Amino acid sequence: MGGDRHKHINNSISGGEEKESKGEVVLLDFDGGRFNYDYPSENLHGDTLAKSKDLPLIGLELIHKATQHFSEENKLGQGGLGPVYRGTLADGREIAVKRLSRTSGQGLEEFKNEVTLIARLQHRNLVRLLGCCLEGNESLLIYEYMPNKSLDVFLFDSTTSAQLDWKTRLNIINGIARGISYLHEDSRLRIIHRDLKPSNVLLDSDMNPKISDFGMARIFAGSENGTNTARIVGSYGYMAPEYAMEGLYSIKSDVYSFGVVLLEIITGRKNAGFHLSGMGPSLLSHAWQSWNEGKGLELMDPLLGDSCCPDEFLRCYHIGLLCVQEDASDRPTMSSVIVMLKSESVSLRQPERPAFSVGRSTNQHETASGSSSSVNGLTASIALPR
């Protein structure tokens, strides 16, 4: 293969540049080896895969070595389309390997769409796709490994939530906002996540947030007008009302989910299941009532202590309420949210009564055992032509 046709991916890929690949042929340089993308068609479920400049492929033998043949000891969790395994390359680098279930119903074209889509998306607040494997009967996605697992592991566990001081929480809020804004507005492909929640926000070694799980993501062309779907996937408590009840989604659906996550981060309380606390039907309803009564500071996570500035807390609280407005058109865009979070000089309009949501996960494919956390539990995207 000609040297000018190849681009090596190494440690520099996680350097946090907001850019997209230009479609070069990619040859991954893992484990000191080079991995060709020209797998024979008989290794691709009997289908013929055209040589693609957007598909970074990795050999199955290397994945077997890294994961010890998908041993139970290396299993991180169960995602929407299959289990996720931790792997260690010969040079010590760690990876997360998503092994798509053979019963997931995902065809080769959908798998190719997943890889070509996510491989182009490079942002410091998105989990990075390193490559894929299409050998034998295997369909594997290889991602960067997140050592601190997911946000919910820290946020909703009394033994670890104290590690999230106010500065760390603000950094996480801002990072999530930047990542979603990139998906909505800055990438060449407009993507709606449709299942943003703390378990889909992974944390790197420095507690920086990286958004995962694009299983429900859609690419659509044109305006931000809602698109309708008959298959509702997501998690109650985070789903916008128009999506949960009518199957309508737009970028404002993600804004709603972000607002819920923001309020959970600053209060340390879950929206889903909040009714069990006896304080109200949902965190949103309680937050709205407290806001109107001028008691917003009472919702501050007591573990924040003196690390939290009351004015900053109330501003985040205010932004969170704006994001969960019942009417999607009343919610700000994510780029506007970023400006609101950055500049205290930007005035905020008064929020209206938010949509209240209570409940449980509705993703029938989600089978994580014992925990709601998503440990690199990424699922597959469906890419539609622009």
N, C-alpha and C positions, 0 to 999 in steps of 0.2 A: 504494500500500500504506500502511496507517495506521501512523504513527510509533510508536505504542505496541505494535505487534505485532513490532517489529524489535529485534534486539539486535546491536550492532556488536562484532566481534571485532577487537581491535587489539593493540598490543604488550603490553598488560597481561595477555594470556592466558598468557604464559610467566612470570608472577610467582610461581609455585610454590604456589598455594593448593590445599589438599586439599579439593576440593569437586566436586560434580557439577552439570551443568546441569539446570535444572528443566523443560526441554522447551520453551523459548521458540522462536518462529520466529527463525531466525538469518539475518541478512543480512550477508555479509562485506564489510568495508570495506578492500579491498586496492587499492593503486595509485590511491587517490583515487576509486575507483569503487564502485558499489553493485551487488551481484549477486543477482538475484532467484532464488528457488527454484522459480518456476513455469515450468519448461521444458516445452514442448509434448510430448505423449506420443510423437510421431513421432521425437523425438530420444532416445528411451529404448528402443532396440532393439525397437520395435514394441509394447512393454508400456506399460501405463498405470500411472504412479506417482502414488499419492495424495499430495496436498500434505501434507508431513510437517513437524512442528515440530522434528524432531530431525535433519533433513538440511541441513547448510550446503552449498549448491551454489555452484560457481564456474564462470564461463564459460570455454569451451575457447579462445577467442581470447586471453584473458589468459595462459593456461597456455602456449600456443604462443609468445607473446612472451617469457615468462619463461624458457623452456627453449630458445629459438631453434629451435622446431619439433623438439624432442627430438633435438638434435644429439648426435653421438658425443662431442664435446668436453665436453658437460655430463652424460654418463652416469657415474653414480657406481658402479654395480654391478648385479648380477643377483640378484634375490631369488627366493623360492619360486614366485611367481605372475607374475613379469615384471620388467622392468628398472626401475631407480630413477634419476631425473635431478635434477640440481641446477638450480634456477631462481632468477632474480633479478627481483624486482618493480621497478617504476619508481621507488619510493622507496628502493631499495637493500636492502630486506629479502630474505633468502634463504629458500628453501623447498626441500623434497625432494618430488618427485612420483613416486609409484608408479604405473606404467602396467601395468595388469593385462593379461596375455597373453590373446589371444582364444582360445587353445587351453587355457586353464587350467581350463575346465569350470565356472567359477563363473557362476552365473546372477544375474539382477538382484536377486532376493530376498536371496541371500547377500551381495551387495555392499551392499545397504541395511542388512543386519544389521551388517556391518562398521562402517559409518559411524555408525549410531545407537548401537552399543555403545561404540565408542572415543570418540565425541564427548562422551559422558557422563562419561568417566573423566578426571579432572583431578587430577594429583598431580605434585609436583616431581620425582619419580623415574620418571615414565612419559613416553615421547616423545609429544608433543601432536599430535593430529589437528586440522588447521586447516579442512579442508573436502574436498569431492569434486567430481568433474565426471562427468556422465552424458550428454554430448552426442555425437551421431553414433554411431559404433561404439566410442567411447572410454569406459572405466571407469577413472577416475583417483582416487587418494587423495593429498591434499596434507598434508604434515607439516612441523613445524618442522625446520630444518636443524641438524645437529649438526657443528660445525666440526672437532672432534677425532676424528671417525669412531668406531671401536669399541675396546673395552678390549683385545681381543687384539692389535690393532695395536701398542699400547704394551707390553703385558705380555710378549709372546713375541718381541719384536724387541730384540736386544741394543743397538741404537743408540738406542732410545727408552725402554726399561724403566727406565733410571737416573732418568728424570723422575718415576717413581712412588716417592716416598719413603714412609716408613711412615705418616705422617699422611694422605697422599693415598690410600693403599691402605685405611686404616681408614675414611675417608670414603666410598670407593667401596663397601666391604663393607656399611657401615651403610645407604647409600642403596639398594643392591639389596635388602637385607632389608626396608626400609620399603616399597619399591615392590611387592614380591611380597606382603607382608602386606596392603597395601591391596587388591590384586586378590583375595586370599583372603577377607578378613574385613571390610574397611571400606567397600567399594563396595556399592551396592545389588544388584549382580549378582556372584555368586561366579564367579571366573574361574581356571582352571588354565592356566598358560602352556604347559607340556609341552615347551618347547625352550629352557630357560634355559641360556645358555653365554656366554663372554666376547664372542663376535662379535655377540651380541644385546643387549649392554650398550653403549649409545652414550655418548659423553662430550661435554659442552657446553664452552664456551670457558673455564670455570673448573674443568674436569675433574670436574664433578659427573655421576654416572651417571644414565642414563635408559634404562629397559628398553624394548626394541623387539620387533617380530615376534610378533604375536598370531595367526599363521596356524594354530597348533595349539590355540589357546585354546578352551575349552568353558565354557559357562555351565551350571550344573546346580543343581537345587533340593535342599533337604533337607539331610541329614547329610553328613559328609565321607567316607562309605563309598565305596569305589572304584567307578568306572564302567568298563565294558569297551568296548574298541574293536577292530575287526578291522583297522584301518588304523594301523600303527605308524609314526609320524613323529617325528623327533627326531634326536639325535646320540649314538651309542654313546660311552661315556666320561662321559656326563652323564645318561643315562637310568636311572631306578630299575629294579632287577632285575624287580620285579613288572610293570612296564610293558613292558620289553624282551622278557620271556619269555612273559607271559600277556596283555598288552594291558590290564592293570588300571592305572588311574590315579586319583589323588586329590590333594588339596593336599599330601600327604606326598611325592608324586612330585616336586613342585617343590622341596620341602625337601631332598631328596636332591641334586638338581641344584645347588642353592645351596651345599650342603656341598662338592661337588666344586669349584665355582667359587671358594669361599672358600680352599680348600687350594691351588688354583692361584695365587691372588693373593698369598698369603703366601710361597709357595715359588718362584714364578716358573717353575714347571714345568707342562707339560701332562699331564693324565691319559691322554688318548688318545695312543697312540704312545710312552708312557713305557717300554714293554718294550724299545724299541730302545736305551735307555740302558744296558741290562745290569744295572740296579740292582733290577729286580723286574718282575713282570707288569703292574703298574699303579702309579700314584702312590699310590692308596689302600692297596694292600698294603704298599708301602714305608713309607708314613706310619704304618700300624698297627704294623709291626715296629719302627720307630724309636721310637715312643711306648712300647711295652712294654719296650724296652731302655734307656729313659731318655735317648735321644739325639735328642729332638725338635728341639733347637736346630740340629742339623746340617742340617736341611731348610730353614732360613731362607735366603731369597734373598740371596746374598752382596752383591748390589748395594744392599741396604738399609743395610749398614754400621752406623754409630753412630746412625742415625735411628730405629732400632727398639728398643723396650723389650722385653727378653727375656720378662718376665712377660706383657706384652700379647700377644706372639707366641704363647706357649704356651697362653694362654686361647683365642685364636682357633683355634689348632690343635685344642684340645680340643672346641670347639663344632663345628668342621668334622667331626670324627669322629662326634660325636653325630648330626649331620644325615645321615650316610651309613650308618646302621645298616641291616642287611639286612632286618629286620622293620619295615615301615612304621609300625606302632603304637609302636615304640620311638623314632621320630624326634620331635623337638619340633615344635611349630607355629612359624610364622614370627614370631608375636607374642611367643612365648617366647624365640626367638632374639634378638629386639631387646632384650629385658630382660637376657638373658645378656651381650650385647655392651656394654650400657650400664653395668651395675652389677657391680663386682668382688665385691661382698658376696653375690651370689647364688651359692650352691654348685652345682657341676656334678657330676652322677652320672658314674660311670665308664663309658666307652663299651665296647660289645661289638665283636667282630670285624665289620668292615664288609663290605658286599657289594663284590666286586671286579668291575670292568668295564674292558674293554679294547676298542679297535676303531676304527671309522670312522663317518662320517656315513651315516645310512640314509635320509635324506629324498631320495627319488628325484627330487623336483622341484628340488632345490637345485643350481644350476649355476654358482655363482660361479667365475670363472676366475682362476687364479693365486694366489688368496688365500682363506683361510677367513674373512676378516673380512666383516662385514655392514655396509655403508655405507648407513645408513638403509634397509636391505633389508627393509622391513616387508611382511608378507603378510596375507592376509585372515582375519578371524575368522568363526567360525560361531556364531551366537547362537541359543540354545534358550530357549523360554519357561520362566519360573520356575514 
